[in-house]
Amino acid sequence: MKEQIQIDIVVPWVDDTDPVWRNKKAQYLGLVEDDNCCDARYRDWDTLKYWFRSIEKNAPWVRYVFFVTDNQKPRWLNVEHPKLKWVKHTDYIPKEYLPTFNSSTIIWNLNRIEELSECFVLFNDDVFLIDKTEPEDFFVDGKPCDLPDIGTLYPTNFFSHIIFNNICLINRHFSFKESIKKNRKLFTKYQGIGGRLKLLLYGRNDLIPGSNAYHIQSSLLKSVFDTLWEKEYDTVHQTCLNKVRAITDVTDWTVRDWTLFEGNFHPHKPLGRTFDTSTLKYSNEAIDYMKNKKGKVICLNDTEEETDFEVHKKMIIDEFEKMFPEKSSFEL
């Protein structure tokens, strides 16, 4: 019988209502602490308990859940749960990078967590499992289940610069043309005709024009973090020195891209999709997706364009309460 590999789940979380955290952020960055101090990326939808319920119900095979915070935890969380590892930033992030309010710093240093398995799945707290999953949905023979999505990069905002930085890093180490020659599995059936045509078109060149992320969960290898720290130390180090997201950063998406263009992945179509909860239309579509289990994963991406936060929040929580009405063993 084939030995089952160990797979962990990692989820970073921040409590934006915590006065200690808010004051630290405001004082460290020279801000005036007020109710507008925290942007939508920190805003809490009060759905974390449903995240844990979704993991317990739909990923019972997980070895450990690593809950990563800045010494924060919800009052209801059972930190003594045998499958839960509560990890503080000070437990694994070097002092020179702390305190940090940059999600990239938090993720770039995950490979320093000794107990974390080689194969792990990275979630955001807005990414939920809405149907049963198997380990093979995330890793096969120790290789991340993933699929490249190649396209041109159209810079439109601050974050576009960071995506450009990611691609610059990858292009320093890989020839797109050679990657395609060596890894025919890039042309998987899951790409569809459009995806295969893009590979043929752009694959005539050495440079990768752009690589899109699916903005759901990511199956990652701890060893690839080690590789990038070794080969791109100055770039990653500078990112981690930035206390908040900066235009010069590179993100952990490069870890995923490295794995893809190295060919160390198992072709698998995306398990779900992302919804931007900025309008009632999108919230209704997201609820329909959840209710009818049109995928195994959903991301409820908060945006600064959100106009009816409390209305949409109640809609989402009501649906989660129907899907996961019972407490998980992660709750006290």
Helices and strands as residue ranges (DSSP letters): E 7-12, H 19-28, H 48-58, E 65-69, E 84-88, H 89-92, G 95-97, H 103-108, G 110-112, E 119-122, E 127-129, G 135-137, E 139-140, E 143-146, H 158-171, H 176-182, G 184-187, G 189-191, H 192-202, E 218-221, H 222-231, H 233-241, H 253-262, E 266-267, E 272-276, H 280-291, E 297-301, H 309-323
